[in-house]
């Protein structure tokens, strides 16, 4: 158990630096009696004689005092660094941030937010984890991530606090060679008889396919894949269509085929992009500042513009 305090070490260090208690007292703006008492107690608990005292000549560290004071100065420097780091953590200037998200949202929302955040918080370490919806929820509940930026697929309102960031109507992705690609809007009747290419697993909550089925469209599903790139490749080859919240970043698939995104004429529902946090977890300034960037009007307008561009 440590038998001395940082305050006592501070008084020791300043007295050694100034060469006397009176000088140290003036420097620290406290009474000489306070320093003298602290040094007496420090010598008592350590069993060391820290100073040789010379009347009218001041004080000089003993050999043991020199060695002890050197270690004390190192400890005080570490304490100062720790104190500054604590202040940086409390203010959000430093720390770690763990974000969970889906692949599509990582590209469209999280990555731009991370790049903007790093400009103003270069000392913050950000880790982004992508996974399917059930795994992300498990990470959030286990404290492995601080916050999720996800499609809302059935959050437990008792455990999670959700904030709607964006609402997206599904877009129809088609091969550019499909006759429907010439239309500005795609109706549900246009999709009758066309195969559907599904991304799987869809996770809990209504999938795009289920939204179609609820609207009365029951397409054949000849292909399913966990890879969105492969799903788009199937679409590009003319094997069917799929639905997505965002148009593809590139208008060509990995196979080099052109694809287009067109909005549905009818509404079959909207997918909500939400920020999800545990209700019981402490919300830090660091998390709040990152989420402010995600919520920023610029970010939201950019995402809205992505969907609007698909209408043209």
C-alpha positions in Angstrom: 0.0 0.0 0.0 1.4 3.4 -1.0 2.1 5.5 2.2 2.5 8.9 0.6 0.5 11.2 -1.7 1.1 13.0 -4.9 0.7 16.3 -3.0 3.6 15.4 -0.7 5.7 14.5 -3.7 4.9 17.8 -5.4 6.0 19.7 -2.3 9.2 17.6 -2.2 10.0 18.2 -5.8 9.4 22.0 -5.6 11.4 22.3 -2.4 14.3 20.5 -4.0 14.0 22.7 -7.1 13.8 26.0 -5.1 16.4 25.0 -2.5 14.2 25.8 0.5 10.7 25.6 2.0 10.0 29.3 2.0 10.9 29.6 -1.7 8.7 26.6 -2.6 5.8 28.0 -0.5 6.0 31.3 -2.5 6.1 29.3 -5.8 3.1 27.1 -4.9 1.2 30.0 -3.2 0.7 28.0 0.1 2.1 28.4 3.6 5.6 27.3 4.5 4.1 25.4 7.5 2.0 23.3 5.1 5.1 22.2 3.2 7.2 21.7 6.3 4.5 19.4 7.8 4.1 17.5 4.5 7.8 16.9 4.3 8.1 15.7 7.9 5.3 13.2 7.3 6.9 12.0 4.1 10.2 11.4 5.8 8.4 9.6 8.6 6.4 7.2 6.4 9.4 6.5 4.1 12.0 6.2 6.8 14.3 8.5 4.7 16.1 11.7 5.5 15.4 13.6 2.3 17.2 16.9 3.0 20.2 18.1 4.7 19.2 21.4 6.3 21.7 24.2 6.6 20.8 27.3 8.7 20.8 30.4 6.6 21.9 28.4 3.6 18.7 26.5 2.7 18.2 22.8 2.1 20.0 20.2 -0.1 18.8 16.7 -1.0 20.7 13.8 0.6 21.9 11.0 -1.6 18.8 9.0 -0.7 16.7 12.1 -1.2 18.2 12.6 -4.7 17.3 9.1 -5.8 13.8 9.3 -4.2 13.1 12.7 -5.7 14.1 11.5 -9.2 11.6 8.7 -9.0 9.0 11.1 -7.5 9.5 13.5 -10.5 9.0 10.6 -12.9 5.8 9.6 -11.1 4.5 13.2 -11.1 5.1 13.4 -14.8 3.2 10.2 -15.3 0.4 11.5 -13.1 0.3 14.7 -15.2 0.0 12.7 -18.4 -2.7 10.6 -16.9 -4.6 13.6 -15.7 -4.4 15.2 -19.2 -5.5 11.9 -20.8 -8.5 11.7 -18.4 -9.5 15.3 -19.4 -9.1 14.3 -23.1 -11.3 11.2 -22.6 -14.0 13.2 -20.7 -14.1 15.9 -23.4 -14.1 13.5 -26.3 -10.6 14.6 -27.6 -9.2 11.1 -27.1 -10.4 7.5 -26.6 -11.8 4.6 -28.6 -15.1 4.3 -30.5 -16.5 1.0 -31.7 -19.2 1.2 -34.4 -21.3 -1.7 -35.7 -23.0 -1.5 -39.1 -24.1 -3.3 -42.2 -21.9 -3.3 -45.4 -24.2 -1.0 -47.4 -24.4 1.6 -44.5 -20.7 1.3 -43.9 -20.1 2.6 -47.4 -22.8 5.2 -47.5 -22.9 6.6 -43.9 -20.2 5.3 -41.6 -17.1 5.7 -43.8 -17.9 9.3 -44.7 -18.6 10.1 -41.0 -15.4 8.4 -39.9 -13.3 10.5 -42.4 -15.0 13.7 -41.2 -14.6 12.8 -37.5 -10.9 12.0 -37.8 -10.2 15.5 -39.1 -11.5 17.0 -35.9 -10.5 14.1 -33.5 -7.1 12.8 -34.8 -6.3 11.1 -31.5 -9.5 9.0 -31.3 -9.2 5.4 -32.5 -12.3 4.2 -34.4 -13.1 0.6 -35.0 -15.9 -0.4 -37.4 -17.3 -3.9 -37.3 -19.6 -5.2 -40.1 -21.8 -8.2 -39.5 -25.3 -9.5 -40.0 -28.1 -8.0 -37.9 -28.3 -10.7 -35.2 -24.6 -10.6 -34.7 -24.6 -6.8 -34.5 -27.3 -6.9 -31.8 -25.3 -9.5 -29.8 -22.2 -7.2 -30.1 -24.3 -4.2 -28.8 -25.7 -6.2 -25.9 -22.3 -7.5 -25.0 -20.7 -4.1 -25.0 -18.4 -5.0 -27.9 -19.7 -2.0 -29.9 -20.8 1.4 -28.5 -23.5 2.1 -31.1 -25.1 0.6 -34.2 -25.9 2.3 -37.5 -28.2 -0.2 -39.0 -31.5 -0.9 -40.9 -34.2 -1.3 -38.2 -35.1 -5.0 -38.3 -36.9 -5.3 -35.0 -35.0 -3.6 -32.2 -36.1 -4.4 -28.6 -37.3 -1.1 -27.3 -36.8 -2.3 -23.7 -33.1 -2.8 -24.3 -32.3 -0.4 -27.1 -32.7 3.2 -27.7 -33.3 3.9 -31.4 -33.2 7.1 -33.4 -34.4 7.2 -37.0 -31.6 8.6 -39.1 -33.1 8.1 -42.6 -36.0 6.5 -44.3 -35.4 4.8 -47.6 -37.8 3.5 -50.2 -36.5 0.4 -51.9 -35.2 0.8 -55.5 -35.4 -1.7 -58.2 -32.0 -2.8 -59.6 -32.2 -4.1 -63.2 -29.9 -4.9 -66.1 -29.5 -1.9 -68.4 -30.5 -4.3 -71.2 -33.9 -5.0 -69.6 -36.7 -3.1 -71.4 -37.9 -1.8 -68.0 -34.6 0.2 -67.7 -36.0 2.8 -70.1 -38.8 3.6 -67.6 -38.4 6.4 -65.0 -40.7 4.5 -62.5 -41.2 0.8 -62.2 -44.7 -0.4 -61.2 -45.4 -3.6 -59.3 -47.2 -4.9 -62.3 -44.0 -4.5 -64.4 -42.3 -7.0 -62.1 -44.8 -9.8 -62.6 -43.0 -12.9 -63.9 -39.5 -11.5 -63.3 -37.2 -13.7 -61.1 -36.0 -12.1 -57.9 -32.3 -12.2 -56.8 -32.2 -12.3 -53.0 -29.5 -11.3 -50.5 -29.4 -13.8 -47.7 -29.6 -14.2 -44.8 -32.1 -11.3 -44.5 -32.2 -11.3 -40.7 -35.3 -10.6 -38.5 -37.9 -8.2 -39.7 -39.4 -7.8 -43.1 -37.0 -8.4 -46.0 -37.3 -6.7 -49.4 -38.7 -9.9 -50.7 -41.3 -10.0 -48.0 -42.3 -6.4 -48.7 -42.9 -7.4 -52.3 -44.9 -10.5 -51.3 -47.0 -8.4 -48.9 -47.8 -6.1 -51.9 -49.0 -9.1 -53.9 -45.9 -9.8 -56.0 -44.6 -13.4 -55.6 -41.6 -13.8 -57.8 -39.6 -16.9 -58.3 -36.2 -16.8 -56.4 -33.7 -18.7 -58.4 -30.5 -17.2 -56.9 -29.6 -16.2 -53.4 -26.2 -14.9 -52.1 -24.6 -13.4 -49.0 -22.6 -11.2 -51.4 -24.3 -8.0 -52.7 -21.7 -7.9 -55.5 -22.7 -11.4 -56.6 -26.4 -10.5 -56.4 -25.7 -7.4 -58.7 -23.7 -9.7 -61.0 -26.7 -11.9 -61.4 -28.9 -8.9 -62.1 -26.4 -7.6 -64.6 -26.5 -10.9 -66.5 -30.3 -10.5 -66.9 -31.2 -13.3 -64.5 -33.7 -11.2 -62.6 -34.1 -8.1 -60.5 -33.5 -7.2 -56.9 -34.4 -4.4 -54.5 -31.9 -2.2 -52.6 -31.9 0.8 -50.4 -29.2 2.6 -52.4 -28.3 2.4 -56.1 -24.9 0.7 -56.7 -21.9 2.9 -56.3 -20.7 1.7 -59.7 -23.1 1.4 -62.7 -21.2 -1.7 -63.8 -21.1 -5.1 -62.0 -17.9 -7.0 -61.2 -18.6 -8.8 -64.5 -18.7 -5.5 -66.4 -22.4 -5.4 -67.1 -24.4 -2.2 -66.8 -27.2 -2.0 -64.2 -29.6 0.7 -63.3 -31.7 1.7 -60.3 -35.3 2.8 -60.6 -37.8 3.7 -57.9 -41.0 1.9 -57.5 -44.2 3.7 -58.5 -46.1 2.3 -55.6 -45.1 2.4 -51.9 -44.5 -1.0 -50.4 -42.9 0.4 -47.2 -39.8 2.1 -46.2 -36.6 0.9 -44.6 -35.5 2.9 -41.6 -31.8 3.5 -41.0 -31.5 3.9 -37.2 -28.9 4.7 -34.6 -29.2 2.1 -31.9 -27.7 2.3 -28.4 -28.1 0.3 -25.2 -30.6 2.1 -22.9 -28.5 1.2 -19.8 -25.0 2.2 -21.1 -23.3 5.5 -20.3 -23.4 7.8 -23.3 -20.1 9.6 -23.7 -19.3 12.8 -25.4 -17.2 10.9 -27.9 -20.1 8.9 -29.1 -22.4 11.9 -29.2 -19.9 13.9 -31.4 -19.6 11.0 -33.9 -23.3 10.7 -34.1 -23.7 14.4 -34.7 -21.7 13.9 -37.9 -23.9 11.0 -38.9 -27.0 13.2 -38.3 -25.6 16.3 -40.0 -27.8 17.9 -42.6 -25.0 17.5 -45.1 -24.8 13.8 -44.6 -28.6 13.3 -44.8 -29.0 15.5 -47.8 -26.2 13.6 -49.6 -27.9 10.3 -48.9 -31.3 11.7 -50.0 -29.6 13.0 -53.1 -28.3 9.5 -53.9 -31.9 8.2 -54.0 -33.2 11.2 -55.9 -30.6 10.7 -58.6 -32.0 7.2 -59.2 -35.3 8.9 -60.1 -33.8 10.8 -63.0 
